[in-house]
Amino acid sequence: MRRRFKNVIVELRPSKIDPKGVGVFAITNIKQGTKIFDGIYLEDFNNLISWKIVKNLPEMTLQKINAFCVGTPKGFFPPENFDFNNLSIEWYLNHSCDGNIGFNKDGDFIAIKEIKPNDELSYDYGLVESNPKFKMLCNCGSYNCRKKITGNDWIKLLDDPEKKKFMHLYLRSKI
């Protein structure tokens, strides 16, 4: 039996955006429009974990939820099998106000511009994050850096036709 390996296009390295963290980096050219990772599908929004259950979790688990999980007002998307020890590579995508990936109509992560080898892959968290309690400081260094990222940024991004085009369908449907 012949087995075919998929082309390797990304790897994990120390982040340029988050000096204390890990980032996802291109190791080859990635053309605009290329699907990079499976994403978040509309039906996933029906299977959120309620914020109510996190109150009694250990502090380290709460930190991981806040650092890695996409949230909505009702809840968040947990990692597969609720296991932070086995996160797939797309969980390490960092925020940038001028990210190079976004979402297609199916909810998959796609390149929204040409990506060159050694570029860190990132997306604007405002393209999918809608938990009104979400807050983080941004050090992305882009010319349009918002400095403070919140779970309400998606509302502001609706005024930007280029951002809106790559916003997750779930948020666009809330208009």
C-alpha positions in Angstrom: 0.0 0.0 0.0 1.3 3.4 -1.0 1.0 6.2 1.5 1.1 9.9 0.6 2.2 12.5 3.1 0.5 15.8 2.9 2.7 18.8 2.1 4.1 20.4 5.2 3.4 24.2 5.0 3.6 25.3 8.7 5.5 24.6 11.9 5.6 25.9 15.5 8.3 28.2 16.7 8.7 30.9 19.3 6.3 33.7 18.4 7.4 37.1 17.1 4.0 38.5 18.1 3.9 37.0 21.7 7.5 36.9 23.0 6.4 34.5 25.8 4.5 32.2 23.5 4.5 29.9 20.5 3.4 30.9 17.0 2.6 29.1 13.7 5.0 29.9 10.9 4.9 29.3 7.2 7.8 27.1 5.8 6.7 27.5 2.2 4.9 30.1 0.1 1.1 30.0 0.8 -1.1 31.6 -1.9 -4.0 33.8 -1.0 -7.2 31.7 -0.7 -5.4 28.5 0.3 -7.2 26.5 3.0 -4.6 26.1 5.8 -6.6 24.4 8.6 -10.0 23.1 9.3 -11.9 25.7 11.3 -15.0 26.3 13.3 -18.2 25.2 11.6 -21.6 26.7 12.1 -22.9 23.5 13.8 -20.0 23.9 16.4 -21.8 26.9 17.8 -24.6 24.6 18.9 -22.1 22.6 21.1 -20.5 25.3 23.2 -19.4 24.7 26.8 -21.3 27.1 29.1 -19.3 29.7 31.0 -21.2 28.6 34.1 -19.2 25.3 34.4 -15.8 27.0 34.5 -16.3 28.7 37.8 -15.0 25.7 39.8 -12.2 24.6 37.5 -8.5 24.8 38.6 -6.8 28.2 37.9 -4.4 26.6 35.3 -7.4 25.3 33.3 -9.1 28.7 33.4 -5.9 30.3 32.1 -5.8 27.8 29.2 -9.4 28.4 28.4 -8.8 32.2 28.3 -5.6 31.8 26.2 -6.7 29.2 23.7 -10.5 29.0 23.4 -12.8 31.1 21.2 -15.7 32.4 23.1 -19.2 33.7 22.6 -21.6 35.2 25.1 -23.1 31.7 25.8 -19.9 29.7 26.1 -16.6 28.6 24.4 -15.2 25.9 22.1 -13.2 23.4 24.1 -10.2 21.4 22.6 -11.0 17.9 21.4 -11.7 15.6 24.3 -11.3 18.6 26.6 -7.5 17.9 26.4 -5.2 20.9 26.4 -2.3 18.5 26.3 -3.0 17.5 22.7 -3.8 20.7 20.9 -3.5 20.7 17.1 -1.4 23.4 15.5 -4.2 25.8 14.7 -4.8 26.4 18.4 -1.5 28.2 18.4 -2.5 30.9 16.0 -1.9 34.3 17.6 -3.8 37.6 17.1 -2.7 40.4 14.9 -4.8 43.4 14.0 -3.4 42.9 10.5 -3.6 39.1 10.3 -2.8 37.1 7.2 -5.5 34.4 7.7 -9.2 34.5 8.1 -12.3 32.4 7.5 -13.9 31.1 4.4 -17.7 30.6 4.0 -17.3 27.1 5.5 -15.5 28.3 8.6 -12.1 27.0 7.6 -8.9 29.0 8.1 -7.6 30.4 4.8 -4.8 32.7 3.7 -6.3 36.2 3.1 -3.0 37.4 1.5 0.1 35.9 0.2 2.2 34.4 3.0 6.0 33.9 2.6 8.3 31.4 4.4 9.1 32.5 7.9 5.9 34.7 8.2 4.0 34.1 11.4 0.4 33.1 10.6 -2.1 35.1 12.6 -5.7 36.3 12.5 -7.6 39.2 13.9 -9.5 37.6 16.9 -12.3 40.0 16.1 -13.2 37.8 13.1 -14.7 35.2 15.4 -14.4 36.1 19.1 -17.6 37.4 20.6 -17.4 36.8 24.3 -18.1 40.3 25.7 -15.9 39.6 28.7 -12.8 38.8 26.5 -10.0 41.3 26.8 -6.3 41.3 25.9 -3.6 43.7 25.3 -2.2 43.7 21.7 1.5 44.1 20.8 1.2 43.0 17.2 3.0 46.1 15.9 0.8 46.5 12.9 0.1 50.1 11.6 -3.6 49.6 12.6 -3.0 48.0 16.0 -6.0 48.5 18.3 -3.8 48.0 21.4 -6.7 46.5 23.4 -8.7 43.6 21.9 -12.1 42.7 23.2 -14.9 40.3 22.4 -16.9 43.2 21.0 -14.4 44.1 18.3 -16.3 42.1 15.7 -19.0 44.8 15.8 -16.4 47.5 14.8 -14.9 45.2 12.1 -18.3 45.1 10.3 -17.5 48.6 9.0 -14.4 47.3 7.3 -15.4 45.5 4.0 -12.1 43.7 3.8 -12.3 42.4 7.3 -16.0 41.6 7.1 -15.3 39.4 4.0 -13.1 37.1 6.1 -15.2 37.2 9.3 -16.7 34.0 10.5 -20.2 33.4 9.0 -21.6 33.0 12.5 -20.8 36.7 13.3 -21.8 38.0 9.9 -25.2 36.2 10.4 -25.7 38.3 13.6 -26.0 41.5 11.6 
